[in-house]
Every structure is written in structure tokens, then in C-alpha cells.
Amino acid sequence: MTTRILACIVAGSALVLAQSPSDTVSPRAKQLHERAIVIDSHDDTTQRLLFEKGFDIGVRHANGNIDIPRMKEGGLDALFFSIWVPSDLTGPPAVKRAMDLIDAVREAARTHPNDLMLATTAADVRKAAADHKIAALMGMEGGHMIDDDLRLLRLYAALGVRYLTLTHFKNNNWADSSTDKPAHNGLTAFGRDVVRELNRLGVMVDISHVADKTFYDALEVTTAPVIASHSSCRVISHHARNMTDEMLRALATNGGVAMINYEASFLSEEYRVASEKKSGDVVARLAAMSKKCGGDEACATLEESKINREAMEKGQLPKVTWEKIVEHIDHAVKVAGADHVGLGSDFDGATMPLGMDDASMLPKITDALLKKGYSEPDVEKILGGNLLRVMEAVERAAQSRR
């Protein structure tokens, strides 16, 4: 190898290193991020585990947002894998799909014991972090998967599910969704029983996706803090999936936490309007892509994200950059307080903003918050401490009822 060729290779490597996301992060932010327990409350990589032939979460992938190497690079200590079944798949088929997804997460933890640890409690998350492993948790996204049967809810809890999103894009038989026409005026009597049973089981009530009336009904019934596993601020982007300032304040009064979603249409009103004008709302877009992918939900979400990001890069849609995540965090903190905000990316299930390509880039959020003047304790809370507090409160509330 000639000296000139070697010099070119070295120069090229230096350029790659110079452009590494971690190099834009201050030493103080790196140290804080490493010290904190960083938790992401919502991720859709479960669909890849189930549907994508040959997908191994233990190796680096060129597509998607999540795998073990990139989680480690981004200092991600705990991840809630979403157990998600489309709203139009109901009854026994939905239950079977849910069980398959749960099994896929449990198998990922079993087959990667050096890197992943199945976790069901806040103590498990802390132990995984201490052992330098990533805590693998599960949240169920859509109440239709319990098939109107509290016995199934108890079974899911026994298998490790630690939150239930009361609805998904469509209403179910006992709760109204934010993206469907009201049918129940919030929660039905059975829906209220679902919230009570979640409290008894020590499973968090998740109000992302629900209609505003469903949200307030859930707060009225619950005896434990609730979460919004992946929602952002409606005053910034007027998407029905986002939370109003009044909802953020009510969540804070409840002691809960709003986990900010990174989906571009939830972050930017300009993008949301342009995207819906171009391709319809998120429900229609994902349904069309799912049909195109033959029901392979991993394909549908990855392809939708790829198309949207390419449109942003080409100027066909307004550009949304990762700083919008920080804007939403900052607004939520100003409204609800630093004790009630966290991170719920929707990785592998949404269109990520430019500059937040995958989990390896999470330290940029820590750095940005410090630069805004946030104290280190408050940043640690936002990165994961707040969700740990809610998990512990929900666990205590359940134990007090036994």
C-alpha cells in the first residue's frame, strides 16, 4: 500500500470521526449521559423481531433505529418494546399476534444474555444498568388486544407487560381513540374496570393515543400515576395524538410523566400539515403501506419512514431536525415541570427527524438540555429518572392493595 493511499484512508477515517454525533457532545454531557439511567418508553423494533426474516438485534443494521450496538453507543439503558397489533385486527387473531410479539421480546433477551435483561420492575432496570446490560421491558399498545377480557390482561401482566396503551388509532369496545370518531364519550364502565385492574396489577396506565375525554376519565379512576408513553405537545404541533397544556398540567397533578415522541408530524406543525396534504393522515398512510407490504408491519413502518425522510432531504416536505425534540421537552417542562417529562422515541415505528437517525444519537439531547441551562439532576430525571419514579409508585400502589 502506497503512502499516498494510506494517507487518504487516514484522512477519510478522520473525517468520519469528526462527523460522529458523539463529537458534537460536550465532555460534561457525555459524563452525565453515562451516569444517568436512560430509558426509552416506546419502541417498535418488536415488529422486526417477529416479521423480518434473519433480523438479529445483536448486530448493527444499516436501516432502522435500534440494535444492541447502536443502543450501547447511545447510552440507552432500558427500552420498552411495543407489543402492537393494528386496531383492525381484533379478537383471537389479535391475541395470537400479541402473544407472538411477547414471545419475540422474551426470546431476544434469552438469546442475548450478555447484552439484554428481561425487566419487569424499576429494581430490574437499576440492576440491569449496574450489570452493564440493557433492560428489555414491554408495553402493550392498544387495549383491543385484551379482547374485552380482564383474564387476558392478567395473563399479559404475568408475561411481563408493564403498561397498557388504552387505545390505538381506532376506538375499541370500551375506550375512545384520539384519531377516531367518539363512540363512548371516553371510557365505558368496563373501560373504568380496565384502569382499576391495571392499578391492582401494578401495570402502568398509558394515555397516549386516547381521546381527550378518555384521558380525563382515566385520571378520574386511577389511584396511581399514569404515563403518556409517546406523545408530544399539541401547542407546537396540533396533532390529535399530542397533549394540550391542560392535559400536561393534569398529568403532573396526577404525578405521571409525558414521554416525548420523536415522530416528525408530532414535532412540527408545518411538516404535519404538508405531510397530510401530500399523503393523508398517519392512519391512512400506515394502512396503505401495510397493504403494500402484505401485512408485514416491520416493512410498513420502515418504508414509510424511509420515504418521508427522503422527501425531507429532497425538499418535498418541510425539514424537521432533532432540535424539535428538545423544543417539545422544554415546553413540557415549562408547563408540567421537570419531574413529569421523559423520552418515548417511537424508534422503528415513526419518521425520525433529521439528525436523530438512531439510538446512537441520544447524547445530543443531553448536551442540548445542558446548554439550555438545565441542571444535571433535572436532566437525569428527564432521561429516565421520572419514569423509574412512576414505575415505583405504580408498584407500591399495587402492593398496598394486596
ZAPATOR-269990 format. One line per 10 residues: number of its first residue (from 1); their letters; for each residue y negated, x negated, z of C-alpha. Coordinates in Angstrom, 3 decimals. Layout:
REM residues N
NUM) a) Y X Z | ...
END
This chain:
REM residues 402
1) mttrilaciv) 0.000 0.000 0.000 | -3.338 -1.486 -1.013 | -6.168 -1.993 1.424 | -8.342 0.398 -0.579 | -5.746 3.219 -0.434 | -5.234 2.620 3.283 | -8.979 2.804 3.851 | -9.151 6.121 2.013 | -6.343 7.543 4.133 | -8.016 6.390 7.343
11) agsalvlaqs) -11.335 7.824 6.218 | -9.702 11.122 5.332 | -7.967 11.294 8.689 | -11.245 10.575 10.439 | -12.879 13.417 8.532 | -10.146 15.839 9.627 | -10.534 14.723 13.242 | -14.292 15.010 13.017 | -13.891 18.599 11.863 | -11.378 19.504 14.577
21) psdtvsprak) -12.503 22.529 16.629 | -11.962 20.622 19.862 | -14.553 18.047 18.855 | -17.275 20.686 18.949 | -16.417 21.424 22.583 | -18.099 19.503 25.389 | -16.022 17.436 27.839 | -17.127 19.781 30.642 | -15.856 22.825 28.699 | -12.569 21.092 27.906
31) qlheraivid) -12.016 20.305 31.587 | -12.885 23.855 32.654 | -10.682 25.396 29.980 | -7.788 23.193 31.061 | -8.318 24.107 34.717 | -8.575 27.861 34.112 | -5.634 30.209 33.593 | -6.432 31.537 30.114 | -4.947 34.961 29.373 | -4.983 36.988 26.162
41) shddttqrll) -4.160 40.635 26.865 | -3.258 41.726 23.341 | -1.360 40.051 20.515 | 0.705 41.442 17.619 | 2.937 38.444 16.903 | 5.797 40.654 18.126 | 5.890 42.185 14.641 | 6.543 38.740 13.164 | 9.294 38.114 15.725 | 11.050 41.307 14.623
51) fekgfdigvr) 10.314 41.632 10.918 | 9.647 38.173 9.490 | 12.886 36.514 8.488 | 13.106 32.986 9.796 | 9.926 33.187 11.871 | 10.111 30.726 14.758 | 7.274 30.943 17.262 | 8.133 27.423 18.390 | 6.898 25.719 15.218 | 3.462 25.516 13.627
61) hangnidipr) 2.767 28.004 10.846 | 0.188 27.841 8.088 | -0.573 31.560 8.405 | -1.190 33.938 11.257 | -2.894 33.107 14.535 | -0.175 32.454 17.082 | 2.652 29.990 17.615 | 3.507 27.718 20.524 | 1.869 24.543 19.105 | -1.445 26.323 18.485
71) mkeggldalf) -1.321 28.161 21.822 | -0.901 24.833 23.581 | -3.764 23.290 21.619 | -5.986 26.198 22.620 | -5.007 26.049 26.275 | -3.583 29.594 26.220 | -1.577 30.072 29.412 | -0.461 33.697 29.124 | -0.084 36.163 26.283 | 0.650 39.887 26.285
81) fsiwvpsdlt) 2.913 40.567 23.302 | 2.217 44.051 21.979 | 5.104 46.494 21.764 | 3.572 48.531 18.946 | 5.072 51.253 16.776 | 2.879 53.157 14.249 | 1.723 56.559 15.511 | 3.500 58.430 12.726 | 6.871 57.030 13.829 | 7.914 59.252 16.723
91) gppavkramd) 10.974 60.461 18.613 | 14.217 58.427 18.765 | 13.201 56.129 15.836 | 10.065 55.085 17.753 | 12.095 54.449 20.884 | 14.593 52.314 18.966 | 11.795 50.280 17.351 | 10.165 49.793 20.759 | 13.442 48.546 22.226 | 13.905 46.165 19.298
101) lidavreaar) 10.424 44.739 19.876 | 11.028 44.322 23.608 | 14.266 42.511 22.839 | 12.467 40.238 20.354 | 9.979 39.115 23.027 | 12.687 38.568 25.610 | 14.713 36.582 23.070 | 11.697 34.414 22.187 | 11.366 33.500 25.868 | 15.110 32.917 26.218
111) thpndlmlat) 15.352 30.658 23.171 | 12.226 28.621 24.051 | 12.757 27.993 27.780 | 10.772 24.760 27.803 | 7.635 26.448 26.482 | 7.770 30.165 27.309 | 8.485 32.028 30.536 | 9.009 35.781 30.675 | 6.473 37.108 33.192 | 6.041 40.492 34.833
121) taadvrkaaa) 3.673 39.746 37.748 | 0.484 37.843 38.437 | 2.566 35.432 40.524 | 4.781 34.781 37.483 | 1.694 33.945 35.414 | 0.492 31.481 38.048 | 3.951 29.886 38.275 | 4.201 29.527 34.501 | 0.803 27.807 34.426 | 1.838 25.480 37.248
131) dhkiaalmgm) 5.032 24.634 35.342 | 3.023 23.989 32.142 | 4.655 26.909 30.353 | 3.128 29.890 28.558 | 3.698 33.208 30.316 | 5.096 35.806 27.903 | 4.175 39.330 29.007 | 4.476 42.702 27.293 | 2.120 45.635 26.836 | 3.166 48.866 25.127
141) egghmidddl) 0.600 50.045 22.564 | 0.949 53.799 22.174 | 2.158 56.489 24.563 | 4.189 58.202 21.837 | 6.918 55.595 22.459 | 7.832 57.218 25.784 | 8.859 60.308 23.763 | 7.348 62.638 26.384 | 9.902 61.400 28.922 | 8.970 59.657 32.186
151) rllrlyaalg) 12.502 58.296 32.400 | 11.806 56.196 29.305 | 8.582 54.979 30.874 | 10.578 53.815 33.892 | 13.080 52.069 31.607 | 10.321 50.231 29.725 | 8.834 49.116 33.045 | 12.235 47.838 34.185 | 12.471 45.793 30.955 | 9.132 44.121 31.690
161) vryltlthfk) 6.404 46.221 30.080 | 3.268 45.787 32.202 | 0.715 48.052 30.552 | 0.794 51.230 28.506 | -1.959 51.986 25.991 | -2.101 55.754 26.352 | -2.563 56.404 22.604 | -2.727 54.506 19.358 | -4.580 55.594 16.190 | -3.331 59.185 16.405
171) nnnwadsstd) -3.106 61.702 19.226 | 0.251 62.082 20.918 | 1.526 65.232 22.605 | -0.376 64.570 25.825 | -3.477 62.491 25.057 | -6.308 62.341 22.511 | -6.995 59.190 20.497 | -10.425 57.820 19.601 | -9.522 57.829 15.889 | -8.103 61.348 15.601
181) kpahngltaf) -9.475 64.871 15.903 | -9.394 66.118 19.528 | -6.374 68.278 20.279 | -6.044 68.267 24.070 | -9.579 67.754 25.391 | -8.460 64.420 26.821 | -5.279 64.301 28.905 | -2.881 67.213 29.306 | -1.178 67.928 32.642 | 1.756 65.765 31.502
191) grdvvrelnr) -0.681 63.027 30.474 | -2.024 63.005 34.020 | 1.545 62.682 35.273 | 1.960 59.651 32.996 | -1.038 57.967 34.648 | 0.332 58.745 38.117 | 3.739 57.340 37.186 | 2.165 54.176 35.788 | 0.368 53.734 39.112 | 3.637 54.239 41.000
201) lgvmvdishv) 5.496 51.748 38.810 | 2.811 49.059 39.015 | 2.168 49.221 35.270 | -1.457 48.972 34.167 | -3.115 51.962 32.506 | -4.681 50.798 29.219 | -7.517 52.885 27.812 | -8.058 51.015 24.535 | -7.594 53.421 21.593 | -8.161 56.566 23.660
211) adktfydale) -10.828 59.218 23.085 | -13.802 59.064 25.426 | -12.654 62.220 27.242 | -9.180 60.718 27.695 | -10.823 57.636 29.196 | -12.724 59.646 31.799 | -9.676 61.793 32.567 | -7.601 58.647 33.184 | -10.241 57.270 35.551 | -10.256 60.564 37.427
221) vttapviash) -6.494 60.435 38.001 | -5.721 56.748 38.537 | -5.544 55.222 42.011 | -5.549 51.665 40.648 | -7.841 49.671 38.332 | -7.342 50.199 34.593 | -7.822 47.891 31.628 | -9.100 48.094 28.080 | -6.639 45.613 26.589 | -8.509 45.078 23.307
231) sscrvishha) -11.877 46.828 22.915 | -15.410 45.616 22.326 | -18.946 47.035 22.770 | -19.990 50.152 20.873 | -23.701 49.440 21.203 | -23.177 46.372 18.964 | -20.632 47.857 16.565 | -20.448 51.645 16.544 | -16.682 51.837 16.145 | -14.866 54.621 17.983
241) rnmtdemlra) -12.443 52.002 19.308 | -15.251 50.269 21.187 | -16.628 51.176 24.595 | -20.043 52.649 25.328 | -22.196 51.111 28.041 | -21.489 54.175 30.190 | -17.759 53.549 29.812 | -18.184 49.876 30.696 | -20.056 50.811 33.857 | -17.405 53.397 34.784
251) latnggvami) -14.675 50.805 34.231 | -16.499 48.401 36.542 | -16.784 51.083 39.229 | -13.020 51.591 38.909 | -12.504 47.840 39.415 | -10.999 47.413 35.953 | -11.590 44.937 33.148 | -12.604 45.248 29.480 | -10.867 42.693 27.284 | -12.984 41.871 24.232
261) nyeasflsee) -11.307 42.356 20.839 | -11.953 39.825 18.029 | -11.419 42.252 15.096 | -14.325 41.795 12.667 | -15.096 45.519 12.337 | -15.280 45.850 16.131 | -17.636 42.872 16.347 | -20.120 43.598 13.549 | -21.672 46.937 12.601 | -22.743 45.547 9.234
271) yrvasekksg) -19.177 44.491 8.469 | -17.715 47.762 9.773 | -19.907 49.888 7.506 | -19.319 47.708 4.442 | -15.577 47.495 5.058 | -15.156 51.250 5.476 | -17.241 51.884 2.377 | -15.091 49.458 0.411 | -11.593 50.344 1.629 | -11.703 53.240 4.084
281) dvvarlaams) -11.424 53.139 7.852 | -8.969 50.896 9.672 | -6.340 53.659 9.942 | -6.328 54.281 6.192 | -6.373 50.577 5.321 | -3.427 49.679 7.527 | -1.418 52.706 6.378 | -1.944 51.709 2.738 | -0.991 48.096 3.432 | 2.083 49.135 5.405
291) kkcggdeaca) 3.234 51.230 2.450 | 2.613 48.310 0.107 | 4.669 46.053 2.386 | 7.553 48.536 2.533 | 7.108 49.274 6.232 | 7.096 45.598 7.235 | 4.298 45.737 9.823 | 4.060 41.952 10.120 | 3.393 41.725 6.380 | 0.879 44.586 6.563
301) tleeskinre) -1.324 43.081 9.250 | -1.215 39.537 7.895 | -2.001 40.649 4.336 | -4.838 42.919 5.482 | -6.385 40.056 7.456 | -5.985 37.614 4.553 | -7.671 39.997 2.078 | -10.573 40.716 4.424 | -11.220 37.085 5.308 | -11.171 36.093 1.637
311) amekgqlpkv) -13.682 38.877 0.957 | -15.948 37.492 3.689 | -15.682 33.957 2.367 | -16.492 35.135 -1.188 | -19.452 37.227 -0.030 | -17.754 40.512 -0.945 | -18.032 41.593 2.691 | -20.629 40.518 5.289 | -19.628 37.318 7.059 | -18.640 37.704 10.710
321) twekivehid) -18.422 34.472 12.696 | -16.721 33.725 16.003 | -20.052 33.713 17.864 | -19.969 37.536 17.711 | -17.122 37.419 20.241 | -19.465 35.661 22.653 | -22.186 38.218 21.936 | -19.835 41.038 22.962 | -18.679 39.171 26.067 | -22.290 38.550 27.051
331) havkvagadh) -23.280 42.184 26.552 | -20.285 43.463 28.515 | -21.097 41.077 31.365 | -24.705 42.252 31.447 | -23.551 45.879 31.652 | -20.370 45.716 33.745 | -20.659 42.360 35.499 | -18.769 39.088 35.163 | -15.898 40.461 37.281 | -14.979 43.047 34.654
341) vglgsdfdga) -14.711 41.241 31.296 | -11.863 39.311 29.673 | -10.219 38.329 26.374 | -7.991 40.610 24.260 | -7.973 38.978 20.843 | -5.682 41.220 18.776 | -4.368 37.995 17.183 | -1.885 38.613 14.354 | -2.961 42.241 14.262 | -6.553 42.176 13.074
351) tmplgmddas) -9.093 40.407 10.861 | -10.365 37.443 12.834 | -13.992 36.332 12.497 | -14.662 33.087 10.674 | -14.264 30.122 12.995 | -11.676 31.841 15.214 | -8.782 31.208 12.887 | -6.108 30.970 15.559 | -5.424 30.347 19.248 | -6.246 26.636 18.981
361) mlpkitdall) -9.949 27.552 18.760 | -10.202 29.368 22.098 | -12.001 26.483 23.889 | -15.044 27.222 21.711 | -15.548 30.417 23.715 | -15.537 28.490 26.992 | -18.045 25.997 25.595 | -20.335 28.752 24.289 | -20.373 30.580 27.629 | -21.276 27.398 29.491
371) kkgysepdve) -24.061 26.720 27.008 | -25.379 30.233 27.709 | -25.695 29.297 31.360 | -22.598 30.984 32.753 | -21.299 29.441 35.964 | -17.898 27.797 35.886 | -16.390 30.364 38.332 | -17.597 33.231 36.123 | -16.153 31.615 33.003 | -12.811 31.195 34.780
381) kilggnllrv) -12.865 34.905 35.634 | -13.527 35.887 32.017 | -10.841 33.550 30.676 | -8.147 35.144 32.825 | -9.064 35.458 36.481 | -10.276 39.034 36.157 | -7.045 40.235 34.576 | -4.999 38.449 37.239 | -7.061 40.250 39.876 | -6.366 43.627 38.243
391) meaveraaqs) -2.654 42.860 37.920 | -2.507 42.011 41.617 | -4.429 45.167 42.558 | -2.081 47.336 40.473 | 0.938 45.636 42.050 | -0.436 46.206 45.571 | -1.217 49.843 44.833 | 2.351 50.406 43.652 | 3.859 48.680 46.684 | 1.785 50.820 49.044
401) rr) 3.358 53.964 47.544 | 6.966 52.868 48.012
END
